[in-house]
């Protein structure tokens, strides 16, 4: 049995078996402690996914089951049962695919995420000679394979994810066309065509209190990962709310790197990430970036709390920093500028369906597009008793290294409607004051309004 590391200095505790992992002796937070006493919750906030409901590929012999691949299965597997507003015309077409997803999860330890999202946005104004409307379509195919689980204490898994992204009528982000470096639709981050988004191996150690990841990763999976604004297919679209356009700017792409995730005990985690950064589009693995001489390192330490007790769900409060010898405009060591940054982040669930967050990030002006950034917002799921409907509202501001460009603010509001069992439709509005482009050293000095409509089809 493996005892977790370093918890005794945080609070007095007694040994007990974890209800989530009977094989380990865990130091539990005493009753009434502000830290959560649930290991799975802490691991989830730290970015550790053990695929608990999926049997391992190389594990005990699976039960022989006869699958009827044409059995009606109207709901997308990750969504579960939902309240579709209209009958679903895709049910018969998607049922064989979904039944195959269920069979592969139960028999070969593979969990699938297959969807297509289309976003069309129109702005009240744009830069001279540019379009005031833009559309983006992304098709996503992801497989997570749980290879083994040694007694529940050492899960190993592989993640492979491919995306096909197209933009229309132009091949540039609408933000660039209206005069801001904020990406107004994070489904498009400058990578068009077919792209390998993730290819990583993760291995747990010490009863999964330590997880090591290596491959093509996204630092935002482990740092500044916001549960209310981390999925541009169902939540906010503006990049200012998905991660940060300050501290991690230029490095939120999918990069060759490693991560170490440590959960010494329930309620505490520490994550460490190192990558080979680049502002260049990397559709492949990105091994060619290793000879640029550029590096980026970031870490985050956080606590997961039970402030609201049984009436709510946990919150997370974290602090992090990054250091790098690169910058947002560097392509090799000769053009790089060294610098540091830090961030503070707080997320809190008031109920299982209602939560809010606030975060502040700062970066040396030579490293990121924006010197500082603040965002805050609220998220409500299952609105009006309708499963998978959702509402979100957020506000943020950025300050850039060129002081004469002023402060840029962004407000975004969306409502996610579960149109059918397979389709979500999300009207979205963004209001941007003083849109600035630090690279071009330009500022509009006015206000633009961007109207958007997102359609998500989940297979």
MORA-V592747 format. One line per field, one symbol per residue. ss: DSSP state (h for helix, s for strand, l for the rest). phi: phi as a letter, one per 20 degrees, with the letter a starting at -180 (. if undefined). A space follows every 50 residues. Layout:
ss=???
phi=???
This chain:
ss=llllllllllllssssslllllllssssslllllslllhhhhhhhhllll llllllllllllllllllllllllllllllllllllllllhhhhhhhhhh hhhhhhhhlsssssssssssssslllllllllsssssssssssssssssl llllsssssssssssssslllllhhhhhllllllllllllllssssssss sssssllllssssssssshhhlllllllllllllllllllllllllllll lllssssssssssssllsssssssslllllllllllhhhhhhlllsssss ssssslllhhhlllssssssssssllllllllhhhlllsssssssssssl lllssssssssssllllllsssssssssssslhhhllllsssssssssss llhhhlssssssssssssllllsssssssssssllssllllsslllssss ssssssssl
phi=.defemfffeafbcfbfffebfededeeffgnffefddfffffffenede lgedfffdbggfffceddfdfgcfdfgfemfcdffcfefegffegfffff ffffffdcmdddccbcccccccdfbbfgndfdbbccccdccccddefbbf mmdbedbcdcbdcdccdbfddbffgffeoceffecffccnddneceecbc dccecllmfccdcbpecdgffccleefebdcfeccfefffednaedgdgn cefecfacbcdcdfagncbbdccccdeaeefceefnffefeenebbcbbb cbcddcgemfeccfdccbcbbcbbddbfdedbffdeceacbbbcbccbee cfdcbbbbbcccbggfecfdfbbccbacccdlflmefnfbcbbbcbccdd feffemdddccccbcedffcfdcdccfbccdddlgccgfelcbfmccccd eccdcddde
